[in-house]
Amino acid sequence: MKKTMVKLIAVLAMVLGGVISSNAQELGVRFGDISGGNVAIDGIFSTGKFSRIHADLSVGDGVGVDLLWDFLYRPIDGEAFYWYVGAGPYVWIDDPFWLGAVGEIGLEYHFNSIPIALGADWRPALSIVEETKFHAKGFGINIRYVFGY
């Protein structure tokens, strides 16, 4: 029963990752401490002028998905630098299975002459299932291609 549920959740996570990636306005990679690994497919899509969804899909011994709503996404003094704050769920599908909430605070730069965005962020996480635990690491670097540039 547990293996069937894990497979079902893994398939749903991959489908969700595909949907998010296909609607992405920015798509690239994230390097650093990620749910379940140290490299992930990193996608962004807008939900408004100053908010967005930030999603990561990592695959290794299992499947990890972070789905954050960056409810604050603002430019710094009208320049190409932006800061953001967000939160959302994360899941790691393997043995052990992890489920929890993750926060995010970061800074990114959108180049004016090429369709590339570079960012750095910190994602502390609170695991709820399999074990209740706070993870303070979670630093990462994002490199994304900006569509519709």
N, C-alpha and C positions, 0 to 999 in steps of 0.2 A: 504494500500500500504506500509506504513512504517513498520508495523508488519511483512509483508511478506518479505521485504528486510532484516529486522533484523534476521528473521529465516534463510534466505538464507546465510547471512554472518556467522551466528553461525554455520551452518552445514559446510560451507567451512573452517572455523577456526578449527573445530574439525577434519575434514579430514586432513588438513594441519598438525595439531598437531600429528595425528596418523602416517602420513608419516614421519615426522621429528623424532618421537620417534622410529619408526621401523628401521631407518637408523642410529640411534644414536651410537656413540662410547663411550659415557658416558650418563648415565641416572640416575636421582635421583629427589630430591626435593630442592626447594628454599624457605627459610623462610625470611620474611621481607616485606617491602613495594613493592608490585607488582601491576601491572595494574589490579585493581579491587579486590584485596584481599591481604592476607598475607601468602598464601601457594600456590605453583605452582609445576607442573611437569616440571622438568628442564632437557633439553637434549642438547648434544653437538655432532656435527659431523664435521670432518675435511674437509677443502676445499683446503688444501695445507700444506706445512711444518710449516709455521708460520701464518696461518689464519684458521678460523673456523666459523661455524654458531652456535650461542647460542640462543636457543628457550625456551620459557616458556609458559605453558598453565595453566591458573587458572580458576576455576569454582566456582561460588558462586551464588549470585543473578543474575549474568550474566556470560558471558564468556570473559576472557581476554587473549590476545595473544601478546607476545613480540617476535620479530624476529630480532636478532642483528647479524651483521657481525663483528666479532672481527678481524679486519685487522692487528692488532699487537698482537702477542701471542708469547712471548719470555721467555726462561728460565733465571733465575738470577744466573749468575756465574756457569752454568752447573749443578746446584743442582736440587732438586725436586720442587723448588719454581718457579712459572711462574707468569708473570704479563701480563695483556691484556687491550686493549682499543678497543672499537667498537661503532657502531651506527646502527640504523635501525628503522623500523616502529613499532607502537603498536596500538592495537585496544581494546576497551572495548565495548562489545555488551550488552546493557541494556538500560534502560531509566534513565538518559541521555546516549546517544551514544557518545563515545570518540574516537578520532583518532588523532594520532600525531607521533612525532619522539622521540626516546629515545637514550641516550648515555650511555656508560658503561666504567668504569675503575675499575679494580680489581686485586686481588692477590689470587693465589691458590697453594695448596700443593698436590702433588701426592705421596702417600706412596710407599716405595720401596718393602715392604714385603706383602702388601695386595692390592687388586684392588679397592681402594677408593681414591677419590679426594675431598678435602675440600677447599672451597673458600669463599671469602668475596668481595663484590663489592658495588659500588655506581652507581645508574642509575638516573640521572636527566632527566626530560621529558618536552617536549614542546607540549602541546595540541593545535591542530589546529581546530578541529571540536568537538564539540558542542560549545565550548568557547575557545578563544585563551588565554592560561595561561601557565606559567612556574612553574614546580614542582621541588623543589630542594631536597626533601627527596628522598627516593628510596634506602636505605641501605638494604642489604640482605646477607644471608649466604646460601651457596650451599653445599649439600652433594650428591655425585654421585658415582655410581658403574662404574668402567672402564672395558668395554668389551675388549676381546682379550689381556688381561694382561699377 
